[in-house]
Every structure is written in C-alpha cells, then in structure tokens.
Amino acid sequence: MFAKDCWYVAALAREVDRTLLARTIANEQLIFYRTEAGQPVAMLDRCPHRLVPLSAGKLVGDAVQCGYHGITFNHDGRCIKVPGEHQISPKFCSTVFPAVERWGFVWVWLGDPAAADESKLPQDFHWGTEPEWTPLSDSLRVEGNYQLLVDNLLDLSHEAFLHMGTIGNAAVAETPAEITIRGDFVQVARFMKDCQPPKLFVRAAGFNTNIDRRQRILFTPPCYVVIEVVAVPTGTQGEERRLAWWVLNALTPETERTTHYFWGLPRGFAHDDAELTEMLRAGIFKTFEEDRVMIEAQQRILDRVSLDTRTVYTKADQAPGRARSMVSAMIALEAKRTHPGLDTGV
Ligand SMILES: [Fe+2]
C-alpha cells in the first residue's frame, strides 16, 4: 500500500522529452512526455479501448496515438480521434495525473487531483536549483522497498562501516545524534568536532587537517530525506576551505520491493569546477551502490521474514520508526477519505 495524496518524483527533468517514457510509480504504470510548449504530462500507460500500453504508440503533436487502433488522446486525456468514427463519446478518455516540473525533477500526483497543490511539494528540494548553488542530480534503481532506503538515510551511523571509501568517518558512528521528533517533524542532527575528514571530503575541498563536521537530516513523508552537510577545518569558520552541500533524496516507490532512487547534490562552493561535479557524481554513485547492495540483500531476507519480527532496537532507530508511523498514518487517513465507512484506526 502506498500513500497516493502526495507528490512523487517521477523523473529527472532531463529524462522527460518529446518521446514516451514508460515508468511505474507506486504500482501505477504510467507514461511521461512533454507538450510542444514544454509542459510535462503523466498518463496511465493503458488505452481504455483494448487495454494495451499507450507506450507502444507515439506522440502526435501534444496527443498520444495508440499503436493498436490509432485512437488518439490529448494531453488532458480527452479522446480526439477514433479512426473511422465521427462521433466520440465524452466518456472516451485516458487517465491523466497532475504533473509538474520543479527543482530539476518531474513530479506526479496519483491521488485526488483536486488536492494536487504545489505547496505540498517537499519544499527543501528548492536547494536543487538555487542560483548560488551548483546543481547535480541523478538516479539509480534499487530492488528494495523504499522505506528501507528511508531507514538507511535516517540512521547515518552506517556511513562509518559501509562508506569508509567516500563519506564515512569513525565520528559519524561514535557521535550520538540529537533526534528531534515533534508532530510531523523528524530531524536527526550530529555535530562532529575535530574529526578526521572523510575521503570524499578531502577530494572535494582539499582538507589537510581535522574538520568540524555537521549533518542535519530531515524527513518529509512519505519518501523524502534531505541532509544538510557542512564541514570546515577544525577551529575555523571555513574562511579558506568550506564544504557545504545538500543531499536531496527522493525514494520513489516503483513496486512494493523496488525503488526509483532520485538524488540531488547541490553544493555551495567551487561553483565553476565541472571536474569536481563529475568527481562528486562518481563519489555519490559509489556510496549509493554500497547502499544498494546492502538494501537488496536485506530485501531478499524480508521477502521471507517480516521486519516486525525483530525484537532489538538502537536509539538511532527512533527516527526511522517515527517516519514509518507517519507514513502509516497518512495511508490510513487516505483510506478513511476514500472509504468513509472503513475503520482504519485513525
Ligand atoms: Fe548509505
């Protein structure tokens, strides 16, 4: 079960063009494309006539022509052509979903279209396209449930064991996190004073002394984790060297056991360094590949054993636990709206 009354990142903005992109989001098989004016469109990948995939058809202007019988649907879903027929029933529609491009990503809303308000986008993602920040974004696919990736990002003590070649240092596991949970707000913060700089930090900012490292992790339901990262040489304000970036993580469920992992890494230093951008892209891919391997191994165990059977917890499990209960509450509320007679426990 997935929350539907929310925005999901469906694609990097550069992936959506004048061709049909077929992609499953939260179990819905969809197609994405742009109108001639550049607006993103999200449509169910299914012709209502014979239930064949529209992705086997083609774009004609702003409309999609089914590859089977040539029935054509405008970008608002309206059928505008049935070959050989002059009258078209107004009921002859494909299903379209609200879609917007914002902050370097294309977002789709799968729930009640009347509630698809852009103010409900996770606002921290605005860092992805701020003028003073150099953008970087990419994606990977993980054969694991999206909540395992949320768990992963809300407990970064794992960096000290899984990511020592890039962003890990011993301090990240040894420094207790300050966990703040207030209503719908979940934050995990760590200030690591006078610690060894992780290898990727050295490559990115040229640190040659110990550093003071700060990380602040924020969760927005159902699947967003943004991390503010700042590091300066110990005892300085970073007058000479300062590393500052945001890690924007959008863990879009594809199916119950697969995830589209979209990420951004806008940085606030060394803006004109294109080589650094590619070095960071490679460093983040190496890091997330390490996560992918671990999460996929975990998912294969969870295919047979429920996560709820475990009986031991750490303090750091608080934040992922709260994130999961927030998502469950969201899904229960939606069930109550769509099935008012149902007792969902909310
Ligand atoms: Fe990780």
Residues whose N, C-alpha, C, O or C-beta is under 5 A from the ligand:
A	BS01	LIG	T287 D291
